[in-house]
């Protein structure tokens, strides 16, 4: 029965029978998606009694809707909510934009230039980082330790590192950048915490932005690299002959051609930053807290405050959903090209 | 990469352009490298050091004591072994069969590599993969597929990854195939199906906690009809695990769906039309035209989701708090719990274990499957 539906880009209209079955399945899944969201929506308008005394489904019919949760979240603690919301919007927008700028230029560099980083240089660099950590652990002030390590790195770069012959290629750099996504955030969150503590950046936007940019760069590089590779190089060559600089070519030819990819990647990264919980939990305290933390914070000692939680989640999802609806066409196309070669 | 400037340009501009040209590659790439170095590599090295030491918080600061592999020893053989590996018992007959099949396949693969006289590196790689996979399969057989056994954090994480991704892919593919038909109003479905991906995982966790409530939750009539009104999802090990998996599937099927849909709609129409004219059945069209066209995309999709799924924390943390006991605890949640108990070295050791695990599976996946798909 099912196999008759495995028709893909059918150039013809499906038969009425098949259409009916298709609508049945699609409608069923839409129900699975929408019903929890409906529940979330009505919970935001319920009094605690209406939540705690059993399932009530229809406002005005089996329970009396109330704005008490909205009054609390937007009125009583309104200033906190606004601050949380601005933090979330600000941090995610800046992080996603920066990740897109830095990541797509790196992706462009990896598709258009040849890099040959020497293996020796990398080892020297790791050695210097280890040295800096050792010095800091031994009690040297961190600024001095880093200065010593940088000096040593430059000196060895000019002397011994040049003797190494073995070099890596572009694919190695790309793999290295992408592999950062493999790393579980818990593995690095403690050192990141210590570093930002030393720099006195804990509980600031800057700490969150830097971390989010780094954790989302791999996605941008991954998706945009293949997008750029799919743009014919001849266009750039002719611009080069006309004397345009690399940066101009990138800004005026390559970027406009990759708008679908950029939009999809931006939205993807934005959603990741917007919803991020673990890193925000570690790196923020009060001032720079984001919305996911506020949602969890409603799980008070008296049990979860479902009504406040629902309001907060609703406030969080409305902007993203609006964007998703507006940009839905781009998302599909943009993500696809990035995924083709991987 | 010679720059040819038009004759009208002044010498000064030419000099500036060629300088720009020379530093352009580095200028494009360096910011990314610096950010990743600052936020990933440096902490990764520090984290490795932490996993080899014990931190003690004292008045006025913390004391770091180097303990070598003690944290790993505790995890793999010591007091934490039960959490990580679960209870190990004699596998059931099915467990033995699965273990036997995996062991046979792995040894055959190593044997073939030796017969074909492949380079030493390939043979060593296959041998390592064989040892790790046989070991993990034994762990699954002795904990999950055993009447007395109880899966530990490691197996639970792998279970979420395997079951979650399989179902997400199949549901996503099915929905994408249906949505690719010429149905009026399919744009509506496309937008609706995308929604769960946009909700914070924390919110999804609480949402599913409400839904799982058999007493006051919206599905109460259903539970009553099934005679399950006194059943608590979060008090039953398998109930809790299934609840986590359902939440994960609900949230991440959209990602599979949207990319697969784009892939299906992007394929060429001519072969499909020709096949229809030739009288091919829908199954034939799917098997011989659509599937090969979307296979490369699928492998990348699964890889991306696999890497992300190994790191799942929000859902089990909120939905079940890792419980009952440690039945739904994943490696990330485990590391977080240990960190909360201020055993930072132990936490870093778990994180490193997870890093090895994800890297192992990602590498294995890329080596075996990707190579085959791209040559086919």
Contacts between the chains, C-beta under 8 A, distances in Angstrom:
chain1	res1	chain2	res2	distance
A	3	B	281	7.8
A	3	B	282	6.2
A	3	B	283	4.4
A	3	B	286	7.7
A	4	B	281	8.0
A	4	B	282	5.2
A	4	B	283	7.8
A	5	B	174	8.0
A	5	B	177	6.6
A	5	B	178	6.3
A	5	B	282	7.1
A	6	B	177	5.8
A	6	B	282	5.1
A	6	B	283	5.8
A	6	B	285	7.3
A	6	B	286	3.7
A	6	B	290	7.4
A	7	B	177	7.2
A	7	B	181	6.5
A	7	B	282	4.6
A	7	B	285	6.4
A	7	B	286	7.4
A	8	B	177	6.1
A	8	B	180	5.4
A	8	B	264	4.9
A	8	B	267	6.8
A	8	B	272	6.6
A	8	B	285	6.8
A	8	B	286	6.7
A	8	B	289	7.4
A	8	B	290	4.2
A	9	B	180	5.6
A	9	B	264	6.2
A	9	B	265	5.9
A	9	B	267	6.0
A	9	B	269	5.7
A	9	B	272	6.0
A	10	B	180	7.5
A	10	B	181	5.4
A	10	B	182	6.2
A	10	B	272	7.3
A	11	B	269	5.4
A	11	B	272	6.8
A	11	B	273	5.5
A	11	B	276	7.8
A	12	B	182	7.4
A	12	B	276	7.5
A	13	B	182	5.1
A	14	B	181	5.0
A	14	B	182	6.7
A	14	B	183	7.2
A	18	B	181	7.7
A	19	B	181	7.7
A	19	B	183	6.3
A	22	B	178	4.9
A	22	B	181	6.1
A	22	B	183	6.1
A	23	B	183	7.1
A	25	B	174	7.6
A	25	B	175	7.8
A	25	B	178	5.9
A	26	B	175	7.0
A	26	B	178	5.6
A	26	B	179	6.9
A	26	B	183	7.7
A	26	B	186	7.9
A	26	B	189	5.0
A	29	B	171	7.7
A	29	B	175	6.0
A	29	B	189	8.0
A	29	B	193	6.8
A	30	B	189	6.1
A	30	B	192	5.0
A	30	B	193	7.2
A	32	B	250	7.2
A	33	B	192	5.7
A	33	B	193	6.4
A	33	B	195	5.9
A	33	B	196	6.1
A	33	B	250	7.5
A	34	B	192	6.4
A	34	B	195	8.0
A	35	B	218	7.2
A	36	B	207	5.1
A	36	B	208	7.4
A	36	B	211	6.0
A	36	B	250	7.4
A	37	B	195	6.8
A	39	B	207	7.3
A	39	B	210	6.4
A	39	B	211	7.0
A	39	B	218	5.0
A	40	B	203	7.8
A	40	B	207	5.8
A	40	B	210	8.0
A	43	B	210	7.0
A	51	B	216	7.0
A	52	B	216	6.4
A	53	B	216	7.1
A	54	B	215	7.5
A	54	B	216	5.2
A	54	B	220	6.9
A	55	B	216	6.0
A	55	B	217	6.2
A	55	B	218	5.1
A	55	B	219	7.8
A	55	B	220	4.7
A	55	B	221	7.5
A	57	B	218	6.9
A	102	B	31	4.5
A	102	B	32	5.1
A	102	B	35	6.3
A	103	B	32	6.2
A	105	B	27	8.0
A	105	B	28	4.5
A	105	B	29	7.5
A	105	B	31	7.0
A	105	B	32	7.4
A	106	B	28	6.4
A	106	B	29	5.1
A	106	B	31	7.2
A	106	B	32	3.5
A	106	B	33	7.5
A	108	B	28	5.8
A	109	B	25	5.5
A	109	B	28	3.5
A	109	B	29	4.1
A	110	B	29	7.0
A	113	B	24	7.5
A	113	B	25	3.9
A	113	B	28	7.3
A	113	B	29	7.8
A	115	B	25	6.7
A	115	B	29	6.9
A	126	B	45	7.4
A	129	B	41	7.2
A	129	B	42	6.0
A	129	B	45	5.9
A	130	B	45	6.4
A	133	B	42	7.9
A	133	B	45	6.3
A	133	B	46	5.8
A	133	B	49	6.5
A	137	B	49	7.7
A	137	B	64	6.4
A	173	B	29	7.4
A	173	B	33	7.8
A	176	B	36	7.9
A	177	B	32	6.3
A	177	B	33	7.7
A	177	B	36	6.2
A	179	B	359	7.6
A	180	B	36	5.6
A	180	B	40	4.8
A	181	B	307	5.9
A	181	B	308	8.0
A	182	B	307	5.5
A	182	B	355	7.1
A	182	B	358	5.1
A	182	B	359	5.7
A	182	B	362	5.9
A	183	B	40	6.5
A	183	B	44	6.7
A	183	B	355	5.8
A	184	B	310	7.3
A	184	B	311	4.8
A	184	B	331	7.6
A	184	B	332	5.7
A	184	B	335	7.6
A	184	B	351	5.6
A	184	B	354	4.8
A	184	B	355	6.1
A	184	B	358	7.1
A	185	B	311	6.9
A	185	B	332	7.8
A	186	B	313	7.8
A	186	B	332	5.4
A	186	B	335	4.4
A	186	B	336	6.1
A	186	B	339	7.2
A	186	B	347	6.9
A	186	B	350	7.6
A	186	B	351	4.6
A	186	B	354	7.6
A	187	B	44	6.8
A	187	B	47	5.3
A	187	B	335	7.9
A	187	B	348	6.9
A	187	B	351	3.4
A	187	B	352	6.3
A	187	B	354	7.1
A	187	B	355	5.5
A	188	B	39	7.5
A	188	B	40	6.4
A	188	B	43	3.9
A	188	B	44	5.8
A	188	B	47	5.6
A	188	B	351	7.9
A	189	B	43	7.9
A	190	B	43	7.9
A	190	B	47	6.6
A	190	B	50	6.3
A	190	B	339	7.0
A	190	B	344	5.7
A	190	B	347	7.1
A	190	B	348	6.5
A	191	B	42	7.2
A	191	B	43	3.5
A	191	B	44	7.8
A	191	B	46	3.8
A	191	B	47	5.2
A	191	B	50	7.0
A	192	B	39	6.6
A	192	B	43	5.0
A	194	B	46	7.3
A	195	B	42	7.3
A	195	B	43	6.8
A	210	B	35	7.2
A	210	B	38	7.2
A	210	B	39	6.1
A	211	B	39	5.8
A	213	B	35	5.7
A	213	B	39	7.7
A	214	B	35	5.0
A	214	B	36	5.8
A	214	B	38	7.2
A	214	B	39	3.3
A	214	B	40	5.9
A	215	B	39	7.4
A	217	B	32	5.7
A	217	B	35	6.3
A	217	B	36	6.2
A	221	B	32	6.9
A	222	B	304	7.9
A	240	B	3	7.0
A	240	B	4	7.6
A	241	B	4	5.5
A	242	B	6	6.7
A	243	B	3	7.4
A	243	B	4	7.6
A	243	B	5	4.7
A	243	B	6	5.2
A	243	B	9	5.9
A	243	B	13	8.0
A	243	B	17	6.8
A	245	B	17	5.5
A	245	B	20	4.9
A	245	B	21	7.1
A	245	B	24	7.6
A	246	B	20	6.4
A	246	B	21	6.1
A	246	B	24	3.8
A	246	B	28	7.7
A	247	B	20	6.8
A	247	B	24	6.9
A	247	B	27	7.9
A	250	B	28	7.6
A	271	B	197	6.9
A	271	B	198	5.7
A	274	B	200	7.2
A	275	B	199	7.3
A	275	B	200	3.7
A	275	B	201	6.2
A	275	B	202	7.5
A	277	B	200	7.0
A	277	B	201	6.8
A	277	B	202	5.2
A	277	B	314	5.5
A	278	B	313	6.1
A	278	B	314	7.6
A	278	B	332	7.9
A	278	B	336	7.5
A	291	B	200	7.2
A	292	B	200	4.7
A	292	B	202	4.6
A	292	B	203	7.6
A	295	B	200	6.7
A	295	B	202	5.2
A	295	B	203	5.8
A	295	B	206	6.9
A	296	B	202	5.6
A	296	B	318	7.1
A	299	B	206	7.8
A	299	B	318	7.9
A	304	B	206	6.6
A	304	B	209	7.3
A	306	B	206	7.6
A	306	B	210	6.5
A	309	B	203	7.8
A	309	B	206	5.6
A	313	B	199	6.9
A	313	B	200	7.0
A	313	B	203	4.0
A	313	B	206	7.4
A	313	B	207	7.5
A	316	B	199	7.7
A	316	B	200	6.0
A	316	B	203	6.8
A	317	B	195	7.9
A	317	B	198	5.9
A	317	B	199	5.3
A	317	B	200	7.8
A	317	B	203	7.4
A	320	B	198	4.3
A	321	B	195	6.3
A	321	B	198	5.7
A	324	B	191	7.0
A	324	B	194	5.5
A	324	B	195	7.4
A	324	B	198	5.6
A	325	B	191	5.4
A	328	B	187	7.8
A	328	B	190	6.3
A	328	B	191	5.6
A	328	B	194	6.5
A	331	B	194	7.4
A	331	B	258	6.1
A	332	B	190	7.9
A	332	B	258	5.4
A	332	B	259	7.3
A	332	B	261	6.2
A	332	B	262	3.7
A	332	B	265	7.7
A	333	B	262	6.0
A	335	B	258	6.7
A	335	B	259	5.1
A	335	B	262	6.7
A	336	B	259	5.9
A	336	B	262	3.9
A	336	B	263	5.8
A	336	B	266	6.2
A	336	B	297	6.8
A	339	B	259	5.6
A	339	B	263	7.8
A	339	B	297	5.0
A	339	B	300	4.6
A	339	B	301	6.1
A	339	B	304	7.7
A	340	B	296	6.2
A	340	B	297	6.0
A	340	B	300	7.5
A	341	B	296	7.5
A	341	B	300	7.8
A	342	B	296	7.6
A	342	B	299	7.3
A	342	B	300	3.6
A	342	B	303	6.9
A	342	B	370	7.9
